[in-house]
């Protein structure tokens, strides 16, 4: 399974990618405090000034994830209406039907890979519908999204990531020039965002809108099937799906380590004093297992998952949280149609590729083939 997260404890100094020093926050209360405090900032220009670095003039960094108030507040207010629970439920039938169809296609074989047969096509299909992209375009933007998610260090990796971002921007400009539909078309028609803001938001949707959801679905199903008793309980009581998905979110956070925030002033959290300009990284995987907040700690407890931080907290709480939950719930319900579902390998044989959102390479499963499928 995934590598064990850091143990919970007071904020402490760590080496960050690239060699710089920063702070790691692992306790649940400390993580919530950092994520909710506007004194921890993300804007690249502001961060550069805080740390005495040249101010960047690269618009590629001006995404919703890297904005601070009041600009973040304005953009978030403009896009929030497209991601409410009511709007997500408008796509509910599509999500349920797509999940059921993907499972049905596998029924006659007795085996499947729930990464490529369910998790990825479900997440991609929903993304294309919501954003307004041709369903077949995944091959065009998928490789670039994966590159952005990579965490390789060094100048060459950084160059490849910038090239991937440029490629995503070219793709989005092409789609918008052709007459965008879905969320992008709605926002373009409402004239609430500038062209650059709309482009950056579209990139946010591609980078954060499907791979992390696919990883939640596949990683959550791996966790569920690792202990047959968990799956059997859910099979006997499908009403537990929502609670089980929350527990999978707690234990398999799509983004286990959040990108660094920077202290705009001297800030004390959890007994540690962060100096002006200090980098602070929140370890969501550790905070989600904090025994002071979650009785089960690293154990399985669908009844005690409320309050996890897998979708963040505060102003940057995940915009697509409702939609991602809805997709995961549909996937978990759909796999209940498999008779005798079980892992096709030992849990410790599953391979995870590292990245901002760790990716399960494959999730082989077996089940009793259905004669009429």
Secondary structure, 3 states (H helix, E strand, C coil): CCCCCCCCCCCEEEECCCCCEEEEECCHHHHHHHHHCCCEECCHHHHHHHCCCCCCCCHHHCCHHHCCCCHHHHHHHHHHHHHCHHHHHHCHHHHHHHHHHHHHHHCCCCEEECHHHHHHHHHHHHHHHHHCCCHHHHHHHHHHHHHHHCCCCCHHHHHHHHHHHHHHHHHHHHHHHCCCCHHHHHHHHHCCCCHHHHHHHHHHHHHHCCHHHHHHHHHHHHHHHHCHHHHHHHHHCHHHHHHHHHHHHHHCCCCCECCCEEECCCEEECCEEECCCCEEEEEHHHHCCCCCCCCCCCCCCHHHCCCCCCCCCHHHCCCCHHHHHHHHHHHHHHHCCCEEEEECCCHHHCCEECCCCCEECCCEEEEECCCCC
